[in-house]
Amino acid sequence: MTAAAPPRASISVRNARDPVLVCAAIVIGWQLLHELAGDVAITAPLPTLSHLLHMVGQARFLPHLGETAMAFGQALAISWIGGVVIGLLLGGHKLTGEVAEPVLVTLYSLPKVTLYPVILLLFGLGMQAKVAFGAFHGIIPVALFTLNAVRNVPAAQLRAGRAMRLSGVQQARHILLPAALPEVFAGLRLGFSLTLLGTMLGELFASQRGLGFLLMKAIDLHDVETILAIAVLISAFAVSANMALLAVDRRLRRGAAPAGHGA
């Protein structure tokens, strides 16, 4: 006999409770670190959040936030669309994929920071360099996940597409992408995080606007309260977005599970 599945209500309560417990543990640990180190090293949670709200309410803060959001949005679009297209093209042709995969893995393993001077030479200072650096971080893992997802599509489905004389674009749209979607979306989740990291690193090194610029300015002035406030803002956005993407990922995998189980 198989064990009965837990009711959905208990699963939803547990899924909602776990992030709350994690956040509570982080706040408690944060407060303890403040008690040990003092304001010179780390400010307390409540003053930091109050300072963050004060910063967000200032008119001069909004252009910096908008600059970062615009750079990240453009870099993410390039990472996601470019990575999926590259992965579909490479995964759809066996020999090309086998040749290109080691190259992509090598590029992915390179320390991206060392390539930033090259990006500055190519794109100059400003928005273009931040977008390029962010996209370079995210596009390769998305392409690798998509490539492997396409490889794992059952051969019977591909033969059926050829038997129906579907074009390459039609096969990608109606066969490859739907079958590979759960694994592709896992790559999109990773690409999201790495693109955000690359965009922020781009702003840290050579930028006159954006959250990264404010962060470096606060570091130079040893403004601990502003450093933590910006870190909290970026972390809250990253965690919230990743939770939403994870929920979609789980739904996609649940939808694909019956087909895979019945094969």
N, C-alpha and C positions, 0 to 999 in steps of 0.2 A: 504493500500500500504506500502511496505517496503522501507526504505531509501536506496538509492544507496550506494554501498560500495565505499570508497575513492579510487582513483586510486593508483596503486602500486607505481608509481613514487613519489607521495607525501608522501607515507608511508616510502619509502626508504630514502627520503631526511630528513624526521623527525627523523628517527632512526639514521641517520648519524649525524644530528645536535645536538641531545640531549647530547651525550657523549662529544661533543666539548664544549657545554655550561657548562656542569658540570666541565670539566677540567679547563675551564677559570675561573669559580667561585672559584675553589680550589686554583688556582694560585693567584688570587686576594686576597683571604682571607689569604693565606700564606704570601704574601707580606705585608699585613696590620699587621699581627701578628709580623712580623719582625720589622716593623717600631715602634710598641709599645714596644716590649720586647728587641730588639737589638740582636747582634750576640751571646751574652752569652747564651741566651735561644733558639734562632732559627735563622738559617742563611737564607738569602734571596734565592729565587728560582734559579736565574741565577748562583750565585756562587756554590750552591749545585749541580746543574746539571753539571757545569764545573768540580767540584771535582769528581763527579761520573764518568764522561768520563775519567778523569785522572786515577782513580782507575782501571777502566776496562782495560785501556791500559797497566797496569803494569803486568809483567809476574808473579809476586808473588800472584796476585789476582786470576788468573785463576784456580789454584788448589783448592782454597776455594770455588769458584763458582761451579767447577766440583764436589766437595764433596757434596755440598748441592743438586745439580741437581741429582746426582746418588742416594742419600738417598731418596729424594722425589720421584723419578721415581720408585724405588723398593717398597716404601711404598704405592704409588698410585696403582701399579699393584696388590699388595696384597689386598688393600681395595676394589678395584673395582671387581676383579675376585672372591675373597673370599666372599665379601658381596652379590654378585649376586647369587653365588652357594648356600650359606646358605639360602638366601631368597627364592630361588626356592624350595629347599628341604623342608623348614618349611612351606611355603605357599601351597605346593602341598599336604600336609597331615594336615587335619584340626585340629585334636587333638594335634599333635606335635606343630603346630603353635600357638595354644591357650596357651599351656604350656610355650613355649619358649618366646613368645612376652613380657610378663611382666619381664622376666629375662633380655632380651635385653634392654628394656626401663630403668630398674634399673641400668644396667651397663652404659648406655648412660648418665644417670643423675649424675653419680659419678663424682666428680672433678678429672680429669685425672692426674693433677699435683701430687696429693697425692700418686698415684700409681707409679710414676717414680722411687723411690728407689727400688721397687720390680723389675721393668724392668732392672735396673742397676745390681741387684743381679743375674738375670737370664741371661742377655746378656753381661754384662760387659760394659766398656767404648768403644766408637768407633761407627762404622757404624751400627752394629747390633742393638744397643740400639735406635739409631735415627730412623731406619727403623721400629722397633717394636712400638715405641711410635707414630710415624706418622700413621702407619696402624691401631693401636688401636683406634685412633681418628676417622678414616674414615670408618672402616669396619662395625660398628654397624648401623649408619644411612643408609648406602647402603642396608644392610640386611633388615632393617625395611621397607624401601620404597619398596623393591622388594617383601617382604612378603605380604604387603598390596596390591600391584599391582596384584600379582597372585590371591589373594582372590577375587579381583574385576573382574576377567575374567568371562564372561558370562557362566553360567552352561551349556547352550546348546552347546557351543563349546567343553567343556570337555566331554559331553555325546557323541558328534560326534566322538571325538578322541577314546573313549572307544569302540564305535561301530565299528570303523575301526581297532580295536585291535592294537593300537599304544602302543609301550613300554613307560615306564616312561621318558626315554631320548628323544624319538621321540615326546612325548606330550610337553615336556619342550621346545624342539627346534622349533616345527612347530605350536604350539598353545599358550602355556603360554607366552613365551618370546615375540613373535610378538604382542600379544594383550596387554601385560603389558609394552611394551617398553617405551612409553612416561613417565609413572610414574617412571619406573626404571631409566630412564635417569635423571629425576629430582633428584633422590637419588644420582646418580653419580656426579651431579653438587655439591650437598652439601658435598658429600664425598671428592671431590677434594679440596674444601676450608678447610675442617677440617683436611685433611691429610697434607696439606701445613702448617697449624697452628701447628699440632703436631710435624712435622719434625723440624720446626723452634724452638719450645719450647725444643725439645730434644737437639738441638745444643746450646741453651742458657745455659742449666744447666751443662752439662758435655761433653765437646767436645774440641778437640785441633785443629780442622779444620772446615771450613765452614763459611757461612755468619753469622750464629748465634754466632760463636766464635768471628768473627771480630766485631760484634755488641756489645758483652759484653766487649771486649777489649776497644772499643771506649767509652763505658759508664764509664768504670773504669778510663779512661784518660780524661773524660769530653770533648771528641772530638765531638762537636755538628755537625760539617760539615760532618764527616764520618757517624755519627748516622743517619742523615737525608738522606744522599746519599744512604745508604743501605736500609733504609725504602722506599725510592722512587723506587729503583730497584725492591724490593720484591712486592711493591704495583702495579707497572706497569705490572709486570708479572701476578700477580693475577687478576687484572682487565681485561687485554687483554684475558687471558685464559677463564675467566668467561663470557666475552662478546661472545667469539666464541662458548662456550658451550651453552649459552642462545640462540644463533641463531639456533643451531642444535635442541635444545629443542623446540623452536617455530615451526620449520619446521616439527618435528615429531608430534606435537600436531595438526597442521593444516592437516597433512596427516591422522591422526586418527579421526578427527572431522566428516567427512562425514559418516564414518561407525557408529560412535556413534549417530549422529543426525538422521540417518535413522532407528535406532533400535526402 
